[in-house]
Amino acid sequence: MRHSLPAWRYLTALLIALFFVGPLFSQNLGRLTGIVMDANTRQPLPGVNIMVIKTLMGTATDDSGRFVIRRIPPGVYTLRVSMMGYETRSMAGVTITPGESTALNIHLEPTVIRVNPIVVTASKHPQSLGASHQAVTVIDRLHMAHRQSFRLEESLHPVSGVHFNEENISIRGSSGYSVYNVGSRILLMVDGVPVLTPDLATIHWKMIPLLDIDHVEVVKGAGSALYGSSAMGGVVNIITRDPGPKARFQIRTLAGVYDRPHYEIWRWTDETLHYEQADLAYSQRFGPVGVQLGFSRYVSTGYMENNAFDKWNASAKLRIRLPRQSRLDIYTSWMKTRQGFLIQWLNQNSPFQVPPFNQEDELRYDIINFYAQYHLPVSSRLNLRFRLSHLFSEMGTQYSVNAPDMWKPGQGLGCEVQGDWIPGPLHHFTFGTEFRWDVSGSKYFQDHKGYTVSPYIQEEWTLLTNLSTTLGLRFDHHVLIDEETDSRLSPKLGINYRPFYGTTIRATAGSGFRAATVFEKHLEADYSGLNAIPNPELRPERSWFYDLGIRQSVTQNGHLELSLFQADYWDMIEPVINFLGAIQFQNYIRARIRGLECAAQVCLWHRRIELSGSLTWLDPMDLHRDLTLPYRPRLTYNLMSTLHLGPASFQAEYRYASRIEEVQLNPLDTRVPIKLLYIRAQVTFWHLTLQLAVNNALNYHYTHVERRMGEIRNATVGLLMDVGNR
Amino acid sequence: MGQTVSRKKYRWFLYGMGLWLCILLTYLHCNIDHGLEPIQSKIGGKIFFQGDVPPRTDEVRVAVIKDFPPRAINELFFSDQITVAEDTVAWETYMPSGRYAAVVVVWKEKKQSWNLSDIIGLYGGTFVGDMLIPTYLPVTIPDETSVIDTVDIQANLNRVNRDAAIEGTVTFTGQWPENTGIVGIGAFVDTPEPGNLIDYFLKNVALDYTVPPFVPEFTYRLRVASSFGTLKYISVLWIDASFDLTSIKDIGFYRDPENPDLPGSVPLTYNMTTSGIDITVNFDEF
């Protein structure tokens, strides 16, 4: 060993070599320059993304709408030009000649609907939505602003196939309900970096300030072939904003009041229940360094007893542009929350009150997320990305202040090397290796540590100009130290066919898996009359997912998407209540979820009226016991209409989820479907936007989970100031 | 964009929107569905207590059972706590309308979970001594405003005044079934009819369901009320990994030392522990 070169020296040597490889390709190259403008106003557009298709080259426009892409090999290319609020434009036949500069003037049409935006999550590299082999929905920040979402999960409600049981997200019925949202089957990522907590594999929707978010991509169906465990139901990737060329400062303040319950007998307090939120964001680019800072505070009395909430967020992002178009992104976010913890209501005639012994119960979370990603374009056909990340997550209750061993901090350390290689115009390889090290501990499930090593490869092969196929494979080797070892292979096959302009037919088959969390295997607790029994024999769950979909654009003003899907599960992990009321996580031997999903969006009357809707029908079955899987509504739909009148807009949204057929906790309780109406209005003048909203306007009373009331009617007033916005 | 639409059309559009909004609001005002509602219908009556209140009493409640026997404890509606201060106590609880198969009174011991052996009263049931005769009456709440106040129940606290005990060892042979969920040891005042879950409920007077699965043997101690006189059946009960009560199986019983083909009886003595009540379970036999 003394004579061998340490591994880090190999890595350093490789990096240096790659750094100097780039110039070797730069002989006899051309360059592309141009300006991008708004087609109506003829004003230059800063921050527009320009990609050279079938290569890994691209850039963004500067403050004056201009761009330059250097060192392009000679040839004829297609450009893809995209920006939020504008229709994505493809420009074919752009010729690059050796040693010369090709100049372009590009005009973008403003649009409310983005028919074909650029997405990065389905294949781990940028591609147009129409080229994806998987069902993907994009929620951009304009959409979030119009819906006046002050919680990230609120923004995802209109997405077809997505349903929430409290904070538990389910995509196409993949998940039911689990306390603390533990063992998520949906992988949450920030800029492609996984952020499930290392101990409970929980999603914390509030972990980053909302003003940090540029857009959110929701990939439906098994994502384990690229993302491994926890992505078996899908992936939600939050893409944070990049610091723009100009200084930009945003403040959003918001205040709301809760109405009283509809029934007099349910009114439990004379106090006015309320909530307030403040968000601040600042960004600016200083030469090659872009800086983005965020801060958020949210306080609420809650709408029922012991439902108060207090949350702090802060974040910072650095984007450092380095020579040869390489760049380093560093992002960190911090969240601290204190919130009342409800097990269940006092009784159905006092549903907004909790039993006396639960009145002081509290949950605490402290989460710090950090990542650094270095993007190195080695040539026009080879890109490398190096990622280092760390997630610190500490959970607690009011008791853990004096008992620090009750919940120990969970530590998740990750690193990844990813390469994108385009050997020729017909092939795109994505490959890499991910490593993750997790440490967790609690008196409820003891101390555990483990690691996962996961090499993966995917090829996208363009068979014809309108037909492409994707083959992917990932191997996950998971070791829980001194306990067990498990290895899984997750393959995937996808096809994308575009028979006509505006029509995309896609089909996917892929496998997914999820290793049981230490919480699910080892939890042993007796809390407020709820007993939890450990199950060390819990096996990893596995699935195969099939998806067939068609997406049809209707000119530039709308689109329609229809999908049929089926997921077959083996050893699905679900919490089960035994006949004495104790909870244990068990394997459902065989389950199947199949369904239909459709979404449509159309603009009318010169884009003043925007109509959208989504519908999902599910058949979620526990085949072994011939029962419906718990906490999965068969039918959900969402209808939304928006009227844009100059600087003002008005929006109405109706959300429906059918009555849940099967539950675990209290099956004899009355259950009702969910019917929620939202009414919103906003007007923009100067740099200010005034927002008004009435949420749950019909004051409809419902439960996602037995004996926990959903949010009652509340009214919100918000003011957004955006200075320096382009 | 705005110039392509005339001012007149724009005004008519706003009128139309306003009219549509008025119609919508009127409709909603008249037909709003508010979802979950308070429960107005009630069920209640009197509980006639017999016997002394056991010192380890945590609480007593009435449990209303939709379908009898229930598959799990979460298929019961529990009343608020009943105060056991007098011989006759009125009880009442809000219940949705419908037909309910049985109403029972259950006792809970301090620091213990609810236990099937702690049923101390049954609507329609009577007592011969401390033995509960398992006849039960259904109750129907006809509509959402009905109040049924005639559900009177006799409850015998002597059943849980556990002043005697039995103990022994359960030996497991053969291969444990992989789908084992819960294993328990039950003491019965009469032999339950195989497959009759109601018998297992109401003839059981003590149950320990904490036997860990996959062990070779387990030493148990069951506390029982000496007022029953004799335990006629002591058995090991098995429930599969689904934890569904209907999967219950009798996998071994205490055998009469003189006639091993028959269940053995155990006489109970006040303040005494009867030892040597050993049971062997051979998984290969079932």
Chai-1 contact restraints between the chains, C-beta under 6 A:
chainA,res_idxA,chainB,res_idxB,connection_type,confidence,min_distance_angstrom,max_distance_angstrom,comment,restraint_id
A,H262,B,H34,contact,1.0,0.0,6.0,A-B,restraint_1
A,Y263,B,P38,contact,1.0,0.0,6.0,A-B,restraint_2
A,I265,B,P38,contact,1.0,0.0,6.0,A-B,restraint_3
A,Q348,B,I39,contact,1.0,0.0,6.0,A-B,restraint_4
A,N349,B,P38,contact,1.0,0.0,6.0,A-B,restraint_5
A,N349,B,Y94,contact,1.0,0.0,6.0,A-B,restraint_6
A,I577,B,N74,contact,1.0,0.0,6.0,A-B,restraint_7
A,N578,B,F243,contact,1.0,0.0,6.0,A-B,restraint_8
A,F579,B,A72,contact,1.0,0.0,6.0,A-B,restraint_9
A,F579,B,I73,contact,1.0,0.0,6.0,A-B,restraint_10
A,F579,B,F243,contact,1.0,0.0,6.0,A-B,restraint_11
A,F579,B,L245,contact,1.0,0.0,6.0,A-B,restraint_12
A,L580,B,I73,contact,1.0,0.0,6.0,A-B,restraint_13
A,L580,B,S113,contact,1.0,0.0,6.0,A-B,restraint_14
A,G581,B,I73,contact,1.0,0.0,6.0,A-B,restraint_15
A,H606,B,M1,contact,1.0,0.0,6.0,A-B,restraint_16
A,N666,B,N74,contact,1.0,0.0,6.0,A-B,restraint_17
A,L668,B,K66,contact,1.0,0.0,6.0,A-B,restraint_18
A,L668,B,E75,contact,1.0,0.0,6.0,A-B,restraint_19
A,T670,B,P96,contact,1.0,0.0,6.0,A-B,restraint_20
A,V672,B,G35,contact,1.0,0.0,6.0,A-B,restraint_21
A,V672,B,L36,contact,1.0,0.0,6.0,A-B,restraint_22
A,L698,B,I32,contact,1.0,0.0,6.0,A-B,restraint_23
A,Y700,B,H34,contact,1.0,0.0,6.0,A-B,restraint_24
A,Y700,B,G35,contact,1.0,0.0,6.0,A-B,restraint_25
A,H701,B,H34,contact,1.0,0.0,6.0,A-B,restraint_26
A,H701,B,G35,contact,1.0,0.0,6.0,A-B,restraint_27
A,H701,B,L36,contact,1.0,0.0,6.0,A-B,restraint_28
A,Y702,B,G35,contact,1.0,0.0,6.0,A-B,restraint_29
